[in-house]
Amino acid sequence: MSLFCIDVGNSHVHYGLVDGQQIIETGNFRTNSFRDGPSLEFAKRVADLLKQANGISFCSVVPAINENLKATLASPNIPLFQLTCNTCNGLRLTYPNPEEIGQDRLANAIAVQEFYDVPAIVIDMGTAVTFDIVTSQGYEGGIIAPGIKVMTGYLHEQAALLPEIDPKDLINIEGAIGKSTIHAMKLGIAIGFSGMIHALRKLLIDKLTEREGKTPVVLSTGGSIANLTKDWTEKSLVVENLTLIGLAVAFERSVQKAI
């Protein structure tokens, strides 16, 4: 079953045609394009993908644009499903306030539950970096930390003499002592970001290993993986488009429940 899956983030809408764990085609679109109403531009861009889809599955961390997105994709022939804390069939939420959980985090947890082992730590590196814990008990919670774009933007906004750094310029930074303001900033952000991720990862691995009696699987996804140190692939299983894969599973579970 081919499904058109959409992950609405704060800055971008990431979409793709998914069949199981196979990603047929992906793309990105500006989230603010849906602020004022349905987006004809988006509808035109994804028209060919929708013709191949048996259904649409989406999650969103920007509730204000949800109705406009639905209107953009409205079709009498293609069922549309939104993943929420109330529609995450098969995933138990051992969390005090399920409504607070980002829908993308639920999608990641469902993908891990379906295709990988538990206990698991899922690290998603977007505008925010989220760490989510999935065990035999279900989704338990996690950690939220600033993403690399937040770090670069904050320094520029709060310090008049510090320029804005493009995250793309933070890959493979050399040296340990900055020889200019920009070099010093790049070192601080790049090394600091990697250090933060490593420290939080170790904390969770230690806690889960002690509690569960086995070392958790660590998966990572998201656009900022390239900004981490070169040894990151040895410390995590990198899975591109994990959220889209989870959305496809969530859709299929909803269909099975309805039968």
Beta strands, then each sheet from edge to edge (+ up, - down):
strand 1: 3-8
strand 2: 12-19
strand 3: 22-30
strand 4: 55-60
strand 5: 80-82
strand 6: 120-125
strand 7: 128-135
strand 8: 138-146
strand 9: 217-221
strand 10: 237-238
sheet 1: 3+ 2- 1+ 4+ 5+
sheet 2: 8+ 7- 6+ 9+ 10+
end
